[in-house]
């Protein structure tokens, strides 16, 4: 009788089932993790732009929507996007750390910051090129 009561309240075999969130699962590299990493990269890029002494341009609709688009693009595109974001992170983290260290020593690493900014923009544009073709109108807007 106890097993029947447990089953009714969401337990089976003595172990509680986790309630479902109602959200769709997107496999490894969920959209929220991809979104957080993508956002962090743009925060880092904004810091690099400040070191360059230039304003960081506003994010286009394509850039803002990229994680969700890649989530919906299928596993192969999602995996490429996730790897590309990891690769770009591997460039930006030590680059920004080196710029901060140089500034802490009193240097003005504008040229190095410009090189990192250029690398970020080229890598980000390559990632944006992975976006599904049905979003060509959005690309023109950004």
Backbone as CSV, one residue per row, in Angstrom:
resi,resn,N_x,N_y,N_z,CA_x,CA_y,CA_z,C_x,C_y,C_z
1,UNK,0.818,-1.189,0.000,0.000,0.000,0.000,0.868,1.262,0.000
2,UNK,1.958,1.226,0.695,2.849,2.376,0.728,3.426,2.671,-0.665
3,UNK,3.793,1.631,-1.410,4.337,1.844,-2.753,3.314,2.535,-3.637
4,UNK,2.038,2.205,-3.460,0.991,2.843,-4.244,0.893,4.320,-3.881
5,UNK,0.989,4.646,-2.619,0.931,6.040,-2.186,2.147,6.809,-2.722
6,UNK,3.315,6.196,-2.670,4.514,6.850,-3.185,4.395,7.101,-4.682
7,UNK,3.812,6.145,-5.396,3.670,6.292,-6.832,2.769,7.481,-7.151
8,UNK,1.720,7.667,-6.340,0.797,8.762,-6.589,1.440,10.129,-6.369
9,UNK,2.409,10.235,-5.499,3.017,11.539,-5.235,4.308,11.738,-6.021
10,UNK,4.524,10.912,-7.018,5.663,11.107,-7.897,6.885,10.307,-7.513
11,UNK,6.717,9.239,-6.750,7.852,8.407,-6.389,7.661,7.024,-6.956
12,UNK,8.760,6.429,-7.359,8.739,5.061,-7.825,9.882,4.334,-7.162
13,UNK,9.612,3.164,-6.642,10.673,2.360,-6.060,11.395,3.069,-4.927
14,UNK,10.712,3.970,-4.221,11.314,4.637,-3.093,12.143,5.867,-3.459
15,UNK,12.364,6.146,-4.737,13.136,7.321,-5.138,12.203,8.354,-5.746
16,UNK,12.378,9.587,-5.356,11.525,10.662,-5.854,11.908,11.009,-7.290
17,UNK,10.902,11.253,-8.088,11.136,11.738,-9.446,11.286,13.245,-9.388
18,UNK,12.158,13.753,-10.197,12.329,15.198,-10.258,11.178,15.786,-11.067
19,UNK,10.595,16.875,-10.597,9.521,17.489,-11.379,10.072,18.042,-12.683
20,UNK,9.290,17.961,-13.708,9.708,18.478,-15.012,9.503,19.979,-15.038
21,UNK,10.416,20.671,-15.668,10.355,22.135,-15.701,9.404,22.643,-16.773
22,UNK,9.041,21.787,-17.706,8.216,22.231,-18.814,9.025,22.794,-19.960
23,UNK,10.339,22.839,-19.815,11.209,23.353,-20.867,11.723,22.200,-21.707
24,UNK,11.913,22.480,-22.971,12.465,21.462,-23.863,13.945,21.285,-23.567
25,UNK,14.427,20.054,-23.648,15.852,19.793,-23.486,16.551,19.951,-24.827
26,UNK,17.724,20.553,-24.827,18.431,20.787,-26.074,19.753,20.048,-26.119
27,UNK,19.892,19.003,-25.349,21.103,18.202,-25.395,22.270,18.910,-24.756
28,UNK,23.470,18.426,-25.057,24.673,19.018,-24.515,24.807,20.445,-25.010
29,UNK,25.337,21.291,-24.187,25.510,22.686,-24.596,24.170,23.361,-24.757
30,UNK,23.402,23.460,-23.683,22.068,24.048,-23.766,22.144,25.484,-24.248
31,UNK,21.020,25.986,-24.693,20.965,27.356,-25.207,21.346,28.355,-24.135
32,UNK,20.973,28.095,-22.886,21.304,29.065,-21.850,22.806,29.115,-21.605
33,UNK,23.478,27.980,-21.626,24.934,27.972,-21.451,25.598,28.662,-22.633
34,UNK,25.118,28.378,-23.825,25.657,29.018,-25.022,25.416,30.525,-24.962
35,UNK,24.236,30.922,-24.524,23.904,32.343,-24.407,24.797,33.041,-23.395
36,UNK,25.037,32.401,-22.263,25.881,33.014,-21.241,27.312,33.184,-21.734
37,UNK,27.835,32.177,-22.408,29.202,32.280,-22.940,29.283,33.336,-24.029
38,UNK,28.284,33.377,-24.895,28.237,34.363,-25.978,28.181,35.775,-25.388
39,UNK,27.359,35.954,-24.380,27.237,37.246,-23.721,28.546,37.638,-23.032
40,UNK,29.183,36.683,-22.368,30.456,36.959,-21.696,31.534,37.367,-22.706
41,UNK,31.533,36.736,-23.865,32.489,37.119,-24.905,32.284,38.571,-25.333
42,UNK,31.045,38.979,-25.456,30.767,40.352,-25.868,31.073,41.347,-24.751
43,UNK,30.926,40.924,-23.510,31.353,41.774,-22.394,32.867,41.973,-22.445
44,UNK,33.593,40.887,-22.706,35.053,40.977,-22.820,35.444,41.865,-24.002
45,UNK,34.734,41.729,-25.102,35.021,42.552,-26.281,34.770,44.025,-25.987
46,UNK,33.768,44.304,-25.195,33.492,45.689,-24.816,34.652,46.260,-23.995
47,UNK,35.228,45.450,-23.117,36.390,45.884,-22.342,37.585,46.137,-23.260
48,UNK,37.777,45.271,-24.239,38.879,45.448,-25.195,38.668,46.734,-25.990
49,UNK,37.444,46.993,-26.420,37.152,48.221,-27.166,37.461,49.448,-26.307
50,UNK,37.135,49.377,-25.029,37.433,50.503,-24.131,38.940,50.734,-24.033
51,UNK,39.716,49.668,-23.972,41.172,49.800,-23.925,41.689,50.415,-25.223
52,UNK,41.025,50.089,-26.328,41.389,50.677,-27.623,41.043,52.158,-27.683
53,UNK,40.153,52.578,-26.797,39.710,53.963,-26.817,38.614,54.217,-27.819
54,UNK,37.876,53.175,-28.156,36.790,53.334,-29.118,35.499,52.799,-28.516
55,UNK,34.380,53.358,-28.931,33.106,52.833,-28.421,32.819,51.462,-29.026
56,UNK,32.213,50.613,-28.239,31.814,49.293,-28.731,30.477,49.469,-29.455
57,UNK,30.392,49.053,-30.713,29.128,49.227,-31.430,28.015,48.406,-30.782
58,UNK,26.771,48.864,-30.902,25.658,48.090,-30.337,25.532,46.740,-31.040
59,UNK,25.022,45.763,-30.308,24.866,44.420,-30.866,23.698,44.395,-31.839
60,UNK,23.930,43.811,-32.996,22.871,43.676,-33.998,21.877,42.603,-33.553
61,UNK,20.743,42.574,-34.229,19.733,41.551,-33.941,20.313,40.158,-34.171
62,UNK,21.110,39.987,-35.217,21.713,38.681,-35.504,22.624,38.245,-34.356
63,UNK,23.438,39.155,-33.859,24.346,38.815,-32.757,23.551,38.447,-31.513
64,UNK,22.528,39.217,-31.204,21.711,38.927,-30.008,20.969,37.601,-30.140
65,UNK,20.505,37.276,-31.331,19.696,36.067,-31.533,20.525,34.821,-31.822
66,UNK,21.818,34.984,-31.999,22.671,33.869,-32.428,22.542,32.604,-31.567
67,UNK,22.623,32.681,-30.238,22.521,31.431,-29.460,21.206,30.679,-29.692
68,UNK,20.108,31.407,-29.745,18.810,30.752,-29.981,18.737,30.173,-31.386
69,UNK,19.281,30.889,-32.359,19.267,30.379,-33.733,20.081,29.094,-33.832
70,UNK,21.215,29.076,-33.171,22.058,27.884,-33.237,21.441,26.730,-32.460
71,UNK,20.735,27.028,-31.405,20.032,25.995,-30.653,19.018,25.298,-31.567
72,UNK,18.352,26.083,-32.389,17.311,25.549,-33.261,17.850,24.997,-34.579
73,UNK,19.146,25.191,-34.860,19.708,24.822,-36.157,20.044,23.339,-36.282
74,UNK,20.013,22.611,-35.210,20.353,21.196,-35.268,21.686,20.922,-34.580
75,UNK,21.891,19.658,-34.296,23.052,19.243,-33.499,24.388,19.611,-34.151
76,UNK,24.528,19.414,-35.441,25.813,19.693,-36.098,26.172,21.177,-36.018
77,UNK,25.210,22.050,-36.315,25.455,23.488,-36.230,25.695,23.912,-34.785
78,UNK,24.923,23.349,-33.876,25.064,23.687,-32.454,26.453,23.299,-31.961
79,UNK,26.937,22.143,-32.369,28.263,21.688,-31.950,29.359,22.588,-32.527
80,UNK,29.216,22.992,-33.781,30.196,23.910,-34.384,30.191,25.260,-33.670
81,UNK,29.008,25.750,-33.367,28.906,27.030,-32.668,29.534,26.937,-31.280
82,UNK,29.231,25.861,-30.569,29.788,25.691,-29.220,31.305,25.608,-29.263
83,UNK,31.847,24.886,-30.231,33.299,24.778,-30.351,33.919,26.120,-30.731
84,UNK,33.269,26.833,-31.631,33.767,28.144,-32.024,33.765,29.136,-30.871
85,UNK,32.730,29.080,-30.054,32.652,29.954,-28.883,33.751,29.589,-27.887
86,UNK,33.987,28.303,-27.710,35.087,27.871,-26.831,36.429,28.356,-27.377
87,UNK,36.631,28.249,-28.676,37.877,28.702,-29.296,38.060,30.216,-29.127
88,UNK,36.994,30.963,-29.336,37.078,32.406,-29.184,37.340,32.787,-27.725
89,UNK,36.751,32.049,-26.818,37.010,32.265,-25.390,38.478,32.022,-25.075
90,UNK,39.047,30.998,-25.700,40.463,30.677,-25.483,41.381,31.778,-26.003
91,UNK,40.907,32.588,-26.910,41.668,33.742,-27.406,41.453,34.953,-26.493
92,UNK,40.210,35.190,-26.152,39.872,36.411,-25.424,40.342,36.411,-23.966
93,UNK,40.218,35.290,-23.277,40.585,35.271,-21.850,42.046,35.653,-21.617
94,UNK,42.993,34.958,-22.242,44.386,35.346,-21.983,44.737,36.701,-22.594
95,UNK,44.087,37.044,-23.703,44.354,38.343,-24.321,43.939,39.488,-23.424
96,UNK,42.745,39.382,-22.867,42.268,40.429,-21.969,43.086,40.454,-20.686
97,UNK,43.472,39.292,-20.195,44.322,39.239,-18.994,45.664,39.917,-19.259
98,UNK,46.248,39.690,-20.426,47.521,40.325,-20.769,47.366,41.838,-20.884
99,UNK,46.261,42.281,-21.474,46.017,43.726,-21.567,45.877,44.344,-20.180
100,UNK,45.150,43.679,-19.295,44.978,44.176,-17.932,46.308,44.217,-17.188
101,UNK,47.131,43.191,-17.378,48.446,43.158,-16.725,49.328,44.293,-17.236
102,UNK,49.290,44.552,-18.524,50.085,45.638,-19.092,49.627,46.985,-18.543
103,UNK,48.314,47.144,-18.453,47.785,48.403,-17.914,48.151,48.565,-16.440
104,UNK,48.166,47.466,-15.702,48.527,47.525,-14.278,49.977,47.972,-14.097
105,UNK,50.813,47.712,-15.082,52.220,48.134,-15.036,52.416,49.541,-15.605
106,UNK,51.325,50.181,-15.965,51.416,51.546,-16.462,51.544,51.670,-17.964
107,UNK,51.503,50.575,-18.671,51.594,50.618,-20.131,50.232,50.983,-20.733
108,UNK,50.260,51.391,-21.964,49.033,51.701,-22.703,48.994,50.774,-23.916
109,UNK,48.410,49.578,-23.773,48.474,48.557,-24.828,47.432,48.719,-25.925
110,UNK,47.287,49.936,-26.434,46.260,50.185,-27.447,46.461,49.329,-28.695
111,UNK,47.691,49.212,-29.171,47.940,48.427,-30.392,47.593,46.951,-30.171
112,UNK,47.967,46.428,-29.026,47.634,45.032,-28.725,46.121,44.852,-28.591
113,UNK,45.460,45.837,-27.983,44.006,45.776,-27.842,43.327,45.818,-29.208
114,UNK,43.851,46.648,-30.105,43.289,46.707,-31.467,43.453,45.364,-32.184
115,UNK,44.593,44.719,-31.986,44.812,43.404,-32.609,43.832,42.375,-32.046
116,UNK,43.620,42.418,-30.734,42.667,41.486,-30.119,41.248,41.790,-30.581
117,UNK,40.898,43.059,-30.683,39.585,43.458,-31.172,39.354,42.932,-32.593
118,UNK,40.357,43.100,-33.447,40.249,42.626,-34.825,40.071,41.110,-34.867
119,UNK,40.830,40.404,-34.052,40.714,38.938,-33.988,39.322,38.528,-33.513
120,UNK,38.812,39.221,-32.494,37.466,38.937,-31.995,36.438,39.133,-33.102
121,UNK,36.516,40.271,-33.795,35.529,40.560,-34.843,35.569,39.526,-35.965
122,UNK,36.757,39.144,-36.380,36.873,38.142,-37.453,36.320,36.779,-37.012
123,UNK,36.652,36.373,-35.795,36.170,35.079,-35.298,34.657,35.112,-35.086
124,UNK,34.147,36.224,-34.542,32.697,36.337,-34.345,31.973,36.309,-35.677
125,UNK,32.509,37.004,-36.679,31.869,36.999,-38.004,31.861,35.593,-38.607
126,UNK,32.928,34.840,-38.374,32.966,33.452,-38.864,31.903,32.618,-38.165
127,UNK,31.702,32.847,-36.872,30.649,32.122,-36.149,29.271,32.526,-36.657
128,UNK,29.081,33.803,-36.904,27.780,34.260,-37.409,27.467,33.662,-38.777
129,UNK,28.503,33.352,-39.542,28.298,32.737,-40.854,27.721,31.329,-40.739
130,UNK,27.811,30.733,-39.553,27.226,29.406,-39.339,25.714,29.451,-39.153
131,UNK,25.167,30.637,-38.978,23.728,30.767,-38.744,22.962,30.185,-39.927
132,UNK,21.809,29.595,-39.662,21.010,28.974,-40.732,20.647,29.964,-41.834
133,UNK,20.586,29.487,-43.072,20.322,30.370,-44.215,18.970,31.071,-44.179
134,UNK,17.984,30.544,-43.483,16.676,31.191,-43.459,16.730,32.538,-42.759
135,UNK,17.852,32.883,-42.164,17.974,34.146,-41.455,18.733,35.188,-42.267
136,UNK,18.722,35.080,-43.582,19.468,36.027,-44.400,18.925,37.442,-44.257
137,UNK,17.635,37.608,-44.072,17.073,38.943,-43.887,17.613,39.561,-42.603
138,UNK,17.774,38.752,-41.567,18.296,39.246,-40.308,19.757,39.657,-40.457
139,UNK,20.502,38.948,-41.277,21.918,39.290,-41.502,22.047,40.673,-42.120
140,UNK,21.134,41.004,-43.026,21.197,42.301,-43.680,20.905,43.434,-42.703
141,UNK,20.077,43.151,-41.691,19.737,44.152,-40.691,20.938,44.456,-39.802
142,UNK,21.783,43.437,-39.505,22.883,43.610,-38.558,24.032,44.148,-39.192
